[in-house]
Amino acid sequence: MGKRAGFTLIELLTVIAVIAILAAIIFPVMARSKDSAYRGSDMSNMNAIRTALQLYKVDQGGYPPALLGYATLYQTGPNMGSVVPADKVQGFLYPKRLNSFSTFKPAYNRFANADVTTAVWPRMDPRAIGQGAIRDLNGDGGIDANDDPLGARQAYGPNDGFVAPGGVTNDANLATKFYAVSGYDVSEEANPAGGKMYTLRYALFWTNWGLGSGNGMDDPRQLGYAEPPDDTVVTWNSMFRDATANLQGQKRDLVLFLGGSARTYDSAALAERSWRVQP
C-alpha cells in the first residue's frame, strides 16, 4: 500500500503561525473600523438632536430642560410603581421631533430602556478664578482676568451631590432620576477617584449666576438664556475615550456645539472644563 499524503508537523505549525499573524493584523483593523463606524453614527445622531432642538425652540420659545426626559413611573394599572421604559415615554423631543429613539443612545451605551440612574455634575475648570477668561463678559473690548468672575464659573462639581431638576441634593434616592439609556442627558465615565460615575451632559444653566438670579456678566453660553451664541456646548460623548490611558494627547470625545455639527475634541480639555470648552 502507498503512503497517505498529509501535513508534517512543521507544515502544520507554519500554517498556524500564518493564521496567527493574519489575525493579529486583521482584528485591530476590524476593531478600528467598527469604532469609526460607531463614531460616525453617534455624530449623525448628535446632529439630529441639534436639529430637533432648533425645531423645539421655534415651537416653544426656548430649549427643553432635558433631551429625552426624566424617568417616570406607571401611575395606574398592573405595572403601577414600575419604570415606564424610555421608548414608551412622550419626551421633549421624542417622538414628535425625533422619530428614532435610538438617536438618544450612543453606540457604546449598553443600558436597557427601563434602567434609571442618578447623576452628578461633571468636573469643573481647574484653573484659578481670573486665569481662565474665555470671552469678553464685561464689554470693555478685551479678554482679561476681569472676564472670569466666580459667578460665571460652573457652580457644582462631582463632589457636590446629585443633580435634580431645580438644584442639587445629596439624597441618592431622588424621586426624579434620569434614563440611563439617554446618553446625551447623562453618561457614564471614569471617576478620577476610581470606578465610574454618571455625569450630567445637558443642562439649561450650569454657572453660579445662571442657577441663581442671573447677571449681565454671566457666561451667555447657556441654553437657558434667550439667545445663546453658536459656541454654546449642547452635549458631549466621552464613550470613545481610552479610559485606561492618560487623556493627554487623546482626541476621542465628540462635542455638539449649538451653531455647528458635532466634532471630535480633545479628551483631556473636555474632561476638565465640561461646558466651558470652545470650538
Secondary structure, DSSP 8 states (H G I E B T S, - for coil): --------HHHHHHHHHHHHHHHHHHHHHHHHHHHHHHHHHHHHHHHHHHHHHHHHHHHHSS--SSSS-B--B--SSTTTTSB--GGGS--SSTTTT---GGGGS-TT----TT-EE--B------S-TTS---S-SSSSSS-SGGG--GGGSB---GGG-EEETTEEE--SS-SS-EETT-TTTEEEEE-TTSSEEEEE---S--BTTTTTT--TTS-S--TTSSS--TT-EEEEE-TTS-TTS-STT---EEEEETTS--EEE-HHHHHHHGGG---
